[in-house]
């Protein structure tokens, strides 16, 4: 298969994965991953389809509704990079917006061998913090993390 067709095939598969995640179709999401895949997020490594299932369950346990909005997509060989915005609604009704990036590496059968997901946990913490003490603490952490930049 030539490079252009492979690139188009990978981009189409990645977009189909996003659609399956948005529609909460666990079986379809699982079908995009190789049996021996690896997912890395939040300093955790999840292995195989069991790991994919664990990630999906965690995602759906925390987010009632998910919308993924692509910003930049690039394909090189069997590697797919995407910067995107997650717009989500928590079960509490709170809406969250998070800018994220992912790197997908596909095997020779077109299945995801590796998924690395990058995002800032602070995107979510403000929206789930309750009470004046917690909110003050979170605001102090955010302010401290920006020292020297602002």
VORO-643998 format. One record per residue (C-alpha): z, x, y. Coordinates in Angstrom, 3 decimals. Layout:
% residues N
((Z; X; Y))
...
This chain:
% residues 150
((0.000; 0.000; 0.000))
((-0.893; 1.386; 3.398))
((1.769; 2.075; 6.036))
((0.801; -0.876; 8.257))
((1.029; -3.415; 5.414))
((4.347; -1.947; 4.228))
((5.718; -2.146; 7.779))
((4.660; -5.794; 8.093))
((6.096; -6.635; 4.662))
((9.457; -5.033; 5.511))
((9.652; -6.743; 8.901))
((8.838; -10.105; 7.307))
((11.500; -9.577; 4.615))
((14.110; -8.641; 7.238))
((13.335; -11.767; 9.260))
((13.584; -13.890; 6.100))
((17.024; -12.377; 5.456))
((18.076; -13.371; 8.987))
((16.865; -16.938; 8.371))
((18.774; -17.125; 5.083))
((21.942; -15.902; 6.828))
((21.541; -18.475; 9.606))
((21.009; -21.297; 7.105))
((24.005; -20.087; 5.049))
((21.886; -19.829; 1.895))
((24.020; -17.435; -0.151))
((21.717; -17.325; -3.176))
((18.698; -16.486; -1.029))
((20.631; -13.777; 0.838))
((21.675; -12.236; -2.493))
((18.038; -12.252; -3.681))
((17.029; -9.763; -0.948))
((19.398; -7.043; -2.232))
((18.992; -4.578; -5.093))
((21.610; -4.755; -7.839))
((22.926; -1.302; -6.910))
((22.839; -1.785; -3.124))
((25.408; -0.602; -0.626))
((26.621; -2.318; 2.560))
((28.519; -0.415; 5.220))
((30.353; -2.147; 8.065))
((33.683; -1.763; 9.866))
((34.369; 1.503; 8.005))
((34.084; -0.373; 4.697))
((31.587; 0.239; 1.922))
((30.696; -2.637; -0.367))
((28.764; -1.914; -3.559))
((26.270; -4.023; -5.505))
((25.725; -7.762; -5.512))
((29.505; -8.228; -5.709))
((29.751; -6.361; -2.413))
((26.989; -8.483; -0.868))
((28.821; -11.625; -1.979))
((32.065; -10.302; -0.505))
((30.292; -9.635; 2.834))
((28.657; -13.083; 2.890))
((31.932; -14.828; 2.029))
((33.710; -12.877; 4.807))
((30.954; -13.712; 7.295))
((30.919; -17.430; 6.518))
((34.717; -17.616; 6.376))
((34.866; -16.384; 9.981))
((31.734; -17.910; 11.517))
((30.861; -21.597; 11.281))
((27.439; -21.190; 12.865))
((25.251; -18.094; 13.301))
((22.094; -17.478; 15.314))
((20.445; -14.036; 15.238))
((18.229; -13.088; 18.176))
((16.095; -9.937; 17.701))
((15.783; -7.518; 20.618))
((14.128; -4.429; 19.108))
((12.696; -3.954; 15.617))
((11.239; -0.747; 14.218))
((9.946; 0.183; 10.788))
((9.364; 3.708; 9.545))
((8.438; 4.095; 5.910))
((11.003; 2.091; 3.935))
((13.515; 1.989; 6.823))
((14.018; -0.978; 9.145))
((16.047; -0.767; 12.369))
((16.954; -3.790; 14.442))
((18.976; -4.308; 17.586))
((19.918; -7.968; 17.925))
((22.305; -10.454; 19.460))
((24.566; -12.587; 17.310))
((25.439; -15.918; 18.842))
((28.107; -17.532; 16.719))
((30.550; -20.378; 16.754))
((33.948; -19.849; 15.195))
((35.668; -22.612; 13.253))
((37.943; -23.082; 16.273))
((34.849; -24.064; 18.282))
((34.862; -20.880; 20.363))
((31.434; -19.325; 20.953))
((30.959; -15.584; 20.542))
((28.105; -13.302; 21.604))
((27.832; -9.829; 20.098))
((25.147; -7.163; 20.492))
((24.651; -5.438; 17.135))
((22.391; -3.016; 15.286))
((21.450; -2.662; 11.642))
((19.609; -0.197; 9.465))
((18.072; -1.486; 6.236))
((16.620; 0.828; 3.600))
((14.358; -0.776; 1.035))
((13.688; 0.392; -2.511))
((10.211; 0.558; -4.066))
((10.553; -3.065; -5.296))
((11.087; -4.410; -1.762))
((14.822; -5.001; -2.219))
((17.490; -3.784; 0.201))
((19.090; -0.626; -1.161))
((21.283; 0.027; 1.889))
((22.489; -2.018; 4.860))
((24.445; -0.364; 7.664))
((25.726; -2.763; 10.303))
((27.121; -1.629; 13.662))
((29.024; -3.766; 16.170))
((32.040; -3.676; 18.460))
((35.068; -5.551; 17.121))
((36.154; -6.162; 20.718))
((33.243; -8.601; 21.051))
((35.265; -10.950; 18.859))
((38.861; -10.170; 19.735))
((38.843; -11.779; 23.167))
((37.622; -15.059; 21.741))
((40.291; -15.304; 19.030))
((43.274; -14.064; 21.039))
((45.842; -16.749; 21.798))
((48.888; -16.702; 24.013))
((49.605; -14.755; 27.190))
((51.164; -11.704; 25.509))
((48.232; -11.205; 23.126))
((45.693; -11.753; 25.898))
((47.462; -9.222; 28.130))
((47.524; -6.662; 25.323))
((43.817; -7.168; 24.543))
((42.917; -6.848; 28.233))
((44.891; -3.587; 28.421))
((43.079; -2.207; 25.361))
((39.688; -3.151; 26.828))
((40.590; -1.640; 30.211))
((41.821; 1.578; 28.532))
((38.635; 1.851; 26.458))
((36.549; 1.794; 29.671))
((38.511; 4.459; 31.563))
((36.155; 7.010; 33.056))
((33.097; 4.765; 32.708))
((33.762; 2.108; 35.321))
